[in-house]
Amino acid sequence: MPQQLTMFGVPANLEYLFNIYHDESGSYVRGGDDRWLCHGVLFVPERKQSEVYTALQKVRQAERYDEEEVHYSSLRGHPTGPKARCARGWLKSYVESLSGFCFYHCLAIDTHSSAFEPERYGEPHHAYNRFALMAIEGAIAWSLKTYQRVALRFYSDAKSRQEGDNFAAYIPTQICKNIAEKRLKKPGAYPEIRLLHPEVTSIDSDPRKIEPGLRVECELTQLVDLMTSSISQALTARSEQEAKLELAEEVARWIEDTRQPPWLQTEQLYRRFSLSCFPDEKGNFYNPSLPVLNRNQPPFV
């Protein structure tokens, strides 16, 4: 009997090691201004991580942007500046090559939906942690479904957390618990999960501050920030910075492509890049419009 392979040609019975990078865009405060809370996760095979780092470094060198942070929030000025060119090059590298083995998923929570339930979250970090958990579970179900066994290590952009926030310990433990429970009902829907480290490791996204042994993780944390914040901008188009809007337009085109049936998609991102928006007025997932794609259209009269 031939050996079963995953969609990437990997024997299905092997344990596959992934590093998971997480970041968010938008902040939740009950009654706050941010409509969309986006949690993005990037799954990087451990054996391929050095290859990803090399690709990102090549873009830095080509654009002569070697040392500073590639952070979406700090993009200013003209889209042809070195930071903007580097950011655009990173997205190009992802869609053209890295997406072949690095899977990205974003969960966008619509807090202005009539079906959103703010009373469920007594503290802002309760909402943050739940949505981060949902994003990771959704990514595992969508992109790792064909793997039987995976081992995971978690990283997240470093930030100050309020007293009582157990994010670092909660996320890995709860992921394992939730998926084990779901496998009892549908064994084929999720892989078996093993933790490579019991807690989420916080990573400073500024390469000028990071310790040498975490430079690779720092670059990947910046990449997930760039992708997640670009999605947030695609959903809002509220920035006045052309550099930010151009990146958001590029990612919006990926989103639109992934909304097509797989046989009509042109970017080859099926199960590799995805956005899920939740909830609509009935409490379901839905595909909202992407205002950034309409910003140059003349007003309707």
C-alpha positions in Angstrom: 0.0 0.0 0.0 1.5 3.4 -1.0 2.5 5.7 1.8 0.0 8.5 2.4 1.4 12.0 1.7 0.3 15.5 2.7 -0.5 18.1 0.1 3.2 19.1 0.2 4.6 15.5 -0.3 5.5 14.9 3.3 4.8 11.4 4.8 1.6 11.9 6.8 2.7 9.7 9.7 5.8 11.8 10.5 5.8 14.4 13.3 6.3 17.8 11.6 7.8 20.7 13.6 6.3 24.3 13.3 7.2 27.6 14.9 4.1 29.8 15.1 4.4 33.5 15.1 1.6 35.7 16.3 0.7 39.4 16.3 -2.4 41.5 16.4 -3.6 44.8 14.9 -6.3 46.9 16.7 -6.9 47.1 20.4 -10.1 46.1 22.2 -11.7 48.4 24.8 -15.4 48.1 25.3 -17.0 50.9 23.4 -13.7 51.7 21.7 -13.1 53.1 18.2 -11.4 50.1 16.6 -14.0 48.1 14.7 -11.7 45.3 13.6 -9.4 43.3 15.9 -7.1 41.2 13.7 -5.0 38.3 15.0 -2.5 36.9 12.5 -0.5 33.7 12.8 2.3 32.5 10.6 3.3 28.8 10.6 7.0 28.3 9.7 8.4 24.7 9.4 11.4 24.6 11.7 13.6 23.0 9.1 12.8 25.8 6.7 13.2 28.7 9.1 16.7 29.6 8.1 15.6 29.7 4.5 12.9 32.2 5.3 15.3 34.4 7.3 17.8 34.4 4.3 15.0 35.4 1.9 14.0 38.3 4.2 17.7 39.4 4.6 18.2 39.4 0.9 15.4 41.9 0.5 16.9 44.1 3.2 20.2 44.1 1.5 18.7 44.8 -1.9 16.8 47.8 -0.5 19.7 48.9 1.7 17.6 48.7 4.8 19.7 46.6 7.0 19.2 47.4 10.6 15.9 49.1 11.5 12.6 47.5 12.2 10.2 46.8 9.4 7.1 47.7 11.3 3.8 48.6 9.6 2.9 51.3 12.1 6.2 53.2 11.5 5.8 53.4 7.7 5.8 57.0 6.8 6.5 59.1 3.7 6.7 58.1 0.1 6.1 54.4 -1.0 9.5 54.5 -2.7 11.4 55.0 0.5 13.8 52.2 1.7 11.5 51.0 4.5 8.5 50.9 2.2 10.4 49.1 -0.5 11.7 46.6 2.0 8.2 46.0 3.3 6.9 45.6 -0.2 9.7 43.2 -1.0 8.9 41.1 2.0 5.3 40.7 0.8 6.4 39.9 -2.7 8.8 37.2 -1.3 6.0 35.7 0.7 3.5 35.5 -2.1 5.9 34.3 -4.7 7.9 31.7 -2.7 7.6 31.5 1.1 3.9 30.8 1.0 4.8 27.5 -0.6 5.6 26.2 2.9 4.8 29.0 5.4 1.1 29.2 6.1 -0.6 32.4 7.3 -4.1 32.9 8.7 -5.8 36.0 10.1 -8.9 36.1 12.2 -10.6 39.5 12.1 -13.3 40.2 14.7 -16.0 42.8 13.9 -16.6 44.4 17.2 -19.3 46.7 15.7 -21.4 43.7 14.6 -24.8 43.4 16.4 -23.8 39.7 17.1 -20.6 40.7 18.9 -21.0 40.1 22.6 -18.8 42.5 24.6 -20.4 41.4 27.9 -18.5 38.1 27.6 -15.2 39.9 28.2 -14.7 41.3 31.7 -11.2 42.5 30.8 -9.6 43.5 27.5 -7.1 40.7 27.8 -9.9 38.1 28.0 -11.0 39.1 24.5 -7.4 39.3 23.3 -6.6 35.8 24.5 -9.8 34.2 23.2 -9.3 35.7 19.7 -5.7 34.7 19.6 -6.7 31.2 20.5 -9.4 31.1 17.8 -7.0 32.4 15.2 -4.5 29.6 16.0 -7.1 26.9 16.1 -8.5 28.0 12.8 -5.1 28.0 11.2 -4.3 24.5 12.4 -7.7 23.2 11.1 -7.3 24.9 7.7 -3.6 24.5 6.9 -2.4 21.5 8.9 -5.4 19.3 8.4 -3.5 16.8 6.3 -0.8 16.3 8.9 -1.3 13.5 11.4 1.2 14.7 14.0 2.8 18.2 14.6 5.0 19.7 17.3 4.5 23.4 17.9 6.5 26.3 19.4 4.8 29.7 19.9 6.2 33.2 19.6 4.4 36.6 19.9 5.4 40.2 19.6 6.5 41.5 23.0 4.1 43.9 24.7 3.2 44.9 28.2 0.4 42.9 29.7 -1.8 43.8 32.6 -1.7 41.9 35.9 -3.6 38.6 35.8 -3.0 38.1 32.0 -1.8 34.6 31.6 -1.4 34.7 27.8 2.0 33.1 27.7 0.9 29.9 29.5 -2.8 29.9 28.5 -2.4 29.8 24.7 -0.2 26.6 24.3 -2.0 24.7 27.0 -5.5 25.6 25.8 -4.6 24.9 22.2 -3.6 21.3 23.1 -6.7 20.8 25.3 -9.2 22.2 22.7 -7.8 20.2 19.8 -7.6 17.0 21.8 -11.3 17.4 22.6 -12.2 18.1 19.0 -10.2 15.1 17.8 -12.4 12.8 20.0 -15.3 13.9 17.8 -13.6 14.3 14.4 -10.1 12.6 14.5 -9.4 13.6 10.9 -10.1 17.3 11.3 -7.0 18.1 13.4 -3.5 16.7 13.8 -2.2 15.3 17.1 -0.4 18.2 18.9 2.8 18.2 21.0 4.3 21.3 22.5 8.0 22.0 22.0 7.9 24.7 24.7 5.1 25.1 27.3 4.8 28.9 27.0 4.6 31.6 24.3 8.0 33.3 23.9 7.8 37.1 23.7 10.0 38.6 20.9 11.0 42.2 20.6 10.4 43.2 16.9 13.2 45.8 16.9 16.4 44.1 15.5 18.5 46.8 17.2 17.3 45.6 20.6 17.0 41.9 20.1 19.7 39.5 21.5 21.8 37.8 18.7 20.3 34.4 19.3 16.8 35.6 18.5 17.5 37.5 15.2 15.6 35.0 13.1 12.6 35.0 15.4 12.7 38.9 15.3 12.5 39.0 11.5 9.6 36.6 11.4 7.8 38.6 14.1 8.1 41.7 11.9 6.8 39.7 8.9 3.6 38.6 10.7 3.1 42.2 12.0 3.4 43.5 8.4 0.9 41.0 7.0 -1.6 41.4 9.9 -1.5 45.2 9.9 -1.9 45.3 6.1 -5.0 43.2 6.4 -6.4 45.5 9.1 -5.7 48.5 6.7 -7.4 46.6 3.9 -10.5 46.4 6.0 -10.5 50.0 7.1 -8.5 52.1 4.6 -8.3 54.8 7.3 -4.6 55.7 7.0 -3.4 58.7 5.1 0.0 57.2 4.5 0.4 56.1 0.9 3.0 53.6 1.8 0.6 51.8 4.2 -2.3 51.9 1.7 -0.2 50.4 -1.1 0.7 47.4 1.0 -2.9 47.0 2.1 -4.0 47.1 -1.5 -1.6 44.3 -2.4 -2.8 42.1 0.5 -6.4 42.9 -0.4 -5.8 41.5 -3.8 -4.6 38.3 -2.2 -7.8 38.2 -0.1 -10.0 38.7 -3.1 -8.2 35.9 -4.9 -8.7 33.5 -2.0 -12.4 34.2 -2.0 -12.7 32.6 -5.4 -13.1 28.8 -5.8 -9.7 27.1 -5.7 -9.7 26.4 -9.5 -10.2 30.1 -10.2 -7.5 31.4 -7.9 -4.3 32.8 -9.5 -2.0 33.4 -6.6 -1.7 29.7 -5.5 -2.6 30.6 -1.9 -5.3 28.0 -1.2 -4.8 26.8 2.3 -1.6 28.8 2.6 -3.0 32.3 3.1 -6.4 33.0 4.5 -8.6 35.6 6.2 -11.7 34.8 8.3 -14.0 37.6 9.4 -16.5 37.1 12.3 -19.3 37.7 13.2 -21.9 39.0 10.8 -25.3 40.0 12.2 -26.3 36.4 12.5 -23.1 35.3 14.3 -21.5 33.7 11.3 -18.3 34.1 9.4 -18.6 36.4 6.4 -16.6 38.2 3.6 -16.9 42.0 4.2 -15.9 44.5 1.4 -12.4 45.7 1.4 -12.5 49.6 1.3 -8.9 50.0 0.4 -9.7 48.6 -3.1 -12.3 51.3 -3.6 -10.3 54.4 -2.5 -9.4 55.6 -5.9 -12.9 55.1 -7.4 -14.9 58.3 -8.1 -17.9 58.9 -5.8 -21.2 57.5 -6.8 -23.8 60.1 -7.9 
